[in-house]
Amino acid sequence: MIRPDLSDRIALVTGSSKGVGRELLLALADCGASVAVHYRSSADAARAVADAARERGAPAATTVQGDVADPDEVDEMFAAVEDELGAVDVLVNNVGPFAPDHWEDISFGEWNTVLQANVNGTYLCCKRALPGMRDQSWGRIVNIGYASSEKGLVDPKNAPYFIAKQGVLMFTRMLANDTQHDGITANAVSPYVVENSDEFPEDLPRGRPADFEDVTQAVLFFLEEGSDYISGENIEVDGGWLPESV
Ligand SMILES: NC(=O)c1ccc[n+]([C@@H]2O[C@H](COP(=O)([O-])OP(=O)(O)OC[C@H]3O[C@@H](n4cnc5c(N)ncnc54)[C@H](OP(=O)(O)O)[C@@H]3O)[C@@H](O)[C@H]2O)c1
């Protein structure tokens, strides 16, 4: 496993009370970062992740609550991290809910939740993090995408999710361009099917879903000291899979 030196770094992973986000946050703790565990409703789970992070080597760990799609709550989240740990210099935008059903069968509210949490959440967290990163001329942003949205696979169930994840990738590339003189990189990591998925297609690449470690490996690559010229990129963690029809 890649292991960038993140001592003296402060990392926030959105949606890190469970799943991919939890494992990413613990990997950052392994690398010596002080960490903020973010959750929306799972306070107990978030506290348990913070405890685990301290045990894994994080000099400090805190929990912060908030809906990433709400500008005021995002502001409060970051203010809480700044009070407890300092300015965020590693931001992983991991919150990214799926749609519950076929796009014609979901409500406008359900459609909107997917777009807002994925796109607006990423936008709001990046916007809030950038001034602190610019002040110290160093920052690393990694946004979590979805491999099949990049490859153009059409899945009516997840139409808003695909649209949202495409938006996240476009935003990542724009962000990289906007921060090219600021010591900041912005990249994306896009898994296909991860081990905690609710559904597993029959013909999984390499006969298995991605392990959490597969996703973590890609995120940590962007945080390596030697990766500082790599910005605006997207690593697809999909075992080499291509959709049958695009
Ligand atoms: N799992 C997969 O197979 C897979 C495949 C490709 C891509 N991805 C991407 O990987 C990322 C993580 O997926 P996952 O399956 O690990 O997620 P997950 O287990 O469903 O975890 C979701 C996390 O996000 C938080 N959350 C959800 N909506 C939120 C909102 N509006 N505001 C704040 N927090 C919110 C949850 O907090 P609470 O529980 O506290 O509410 C929880 O911590 C997502 O971006 C997903 O699209 C996943």
The ligand as an SDF file (V2000), in Angstrom:
LIG
                    3D

 48 52  0  0  0  0  0  0  0  0999 V2000
  -20.1650    1.2860   -2.8010 N   0  0  0  0  0  0  0  0  0  0  0  0
  -19.9530    1.1640   -4.0940 C   0  0  0  0  0  0  0  0  0  0  0  0
  -20.0750    0.0750   -4.6990 O   0  0  0  0  0  0  0  0  0  0  0  0
  -19.5210    2.3630   -4.8940 C   0  0  0  0  0  0  0  0  0  0  0  0
  -19.1730    2.1970   -6.2470 C   0  0  0  0  0  0  0  0  0  0  0  0
  -18.7470    3.3080   -6.9660 C   0  0  0  0  0  0  0  0  0  0  0  0
  -18.6900    4.5440   -6.3580 C   0  0  0  0  0  0  0  0  0  0  0  0
  -19.0450    4.6810   -5.0530 N   0  0  0  0  0  0  0  0  0  0  0  0
  -18.9630    5.9980   -4.4410 C   0  0  0  0  0  0  0  0  0  0  0  0
  -18.1750    5.8970   -3.2690 O   0  0  0  0  0  0  0  0  0  0  0  0
  -18.6290    6.8470   -2.2890 C   0  0  0  0  0  0  0  0  0  0  0  0
  -18.9330    6.1350   -0.9810 C   0  0  0  0  0  0  0  0  0  0  0  0
  -19.9320    5.1730   -1.2040 O   0  0  0  0  0  0  0  0  0  0  0  0
  -20.3940    4.1930   -0.0460 P   0  0  0  0  0  0  0  0  0  0  0  0
  -21.1820    3.1090   -0.7240 O   0  0  0  0  0  0  0  0  0  0  0  0
  -19.2450    3.8210    0.8140 O   0  0  0  0  0  0  0  0  0  0  0  0
  -21.4000    5.1290    0.7820 O   0  0  0  0  0  0  0  0  0  0  0  0
  -22.2550    4.7460    2.0670 P   0  0  0  0  0  0  0  0  0  0  0  0
  -21.7800    3.4880    2.7140 O   0  0  0  0  0  0  0  0  0  0  0  0
  -23.6800    4.8130    1.6750 O   0  0  0  0  0  0  0  0  0  0  0  0
  -21.8640    5.9490    3.0440 O   0  0  0  0  0  0  0  0  0  0  0  0
  -22.4800    7.1590    2.8790 C   0  0  0  0  0  0  0  0  0  0  0  0
  -21.8980    8.1790    3.8260 C   0  0  0  0  0  0  0  0  0  0  0  0
  -22.3050    9.4420    3.3420 O   0  0  0  0  0  0  0  0  0  0  0  0
  -23.0410   10.1170    4.3450 C   0  0  0  0  0  0  0  0  0  0  0  0
  -24.0810   10.9290    3.6490 N   0  0  0  0  0  0  0  0  0  0  0  0
  -24.9830   10.5200    2.7390 C   0  0  0  0  0  0  0  0  0  0  0  0
  -25.7060   11.6000    2.2750 N   0  0  0  0  0  0  0  0  0  0  0  0
  -25.1990   12.6820    2.9210 C   0  0  0  0  0  0  0  0  0  0  0  0
  -25.4860   14.0760    2.8900 C   0  0  0  0  0  0  0  0  0  0  0  0
  -26.4460   14.6180    2.1100 N   0  0  0  0  0  0  0  0  0  0  0  0
  -24.7590   14.8920    3.6840 N   0  0  0  0  0  0  0  0  0  0  0  0
  -23.8100   14.3950    4.4930 C   0  0  0  0  0  0  0  0  0  0  0  0
  -23.4830   13.0920    4.5600 N   0  0  0  0  0  0  0  0  0  0  0  0
  -24.1770   12.2500    3.7940 C   0  0  0  0  0  0  0  0  0  0  0  0
  -23.5430    9.0530    5.2900 C   0  0  0  0  0  0  0  0  0  0  0  0
  -23.7210    9.6060    6.5690 O   0  0  0  0  0  0  0  0  0  0  0  0
  -24.8430    9.0610    7.5990 P   0  0  0  0  0  0  0  0  0  0  0  0
  -24.8220    7.5610    7.5220 O   0  0  0  0  0  0  0  0  0  0  0  0
  -24.4080    9.5990    8.9000 O   0  0  0  0  0  0  0  0  0  0  0  0
  -26.1450    9.6240    7.1190 O   0  0  0  0  0  0  0  0  0  0  0  0
  -22.3850    8.0580    5.2430 C   0  0  0  0  0  0  0  0  0  0  0  0
  -21.3410    8.4660    6.1210 O   0  0  0  0  0  0  0  0  0  0  0  0
  -19.8400    7.5320   -2.9360 C   0  0  0  0  0  0  0  0  0  0  0  0
  -19.4330    8.7220   -3.5540 O   0  0  0  0  0  0  0  0  0  0  0  0
  -20.3130    6.5340   -3.9740 C   0  0  0  0  0  0  0  0  0  0  0  0
  -21.0500    7.1540   -5.0050 O   0  0  0  0  0  0  0  0  0  0  0  0
  -19.4600    3.6210   -4.3120 C   0  0  0  0  0  0  0  0  0  0  0  0
  1  2  1  0
  2  3  2  0
  2  4  1  0
  4  5  1  0
  4 48  2  0
  5  6  2  0
  6  7  1  0
  7  8  2  0
  8  9  1  0
  8 48  1  0
  9 10  1  0
  9 46  1  0
 10 11  1  0
 11 12  1  0
 11 44  1  0
 12 13  1  0
 13 14  1  0
 14 15  2  0
 14 16  1  0
 14 17  1  0
 17 18  1  0
 18 19  2  0
 18 20  1  0
 18 21  1  0
 21 22  1  0
 22 23  1  0
 23 24  1  0
 23 42  1  0
 24 25  1  0
 25 26  1  0
 25 36  1  0
 26 27  1  0
 26 35  1  0
 27 28  2  0
 28 29  1  0
 29 30  1  0
 29 35  2  0
 30 31  1  0
 30 32  2  0
 32 33  1  0
 33 34  2  0
 34 35  1  0
 36 37  1  0
 36 42  1  0
 37 38  1  0
 38 39  2  0
 38 40  1  0
 38 41  1  0
 42 43  1  0
 44 45  1  0
 44 46  1  0
 46 47  1  0
M  CHG  2   8   1  16  -1
M  END
$$$$
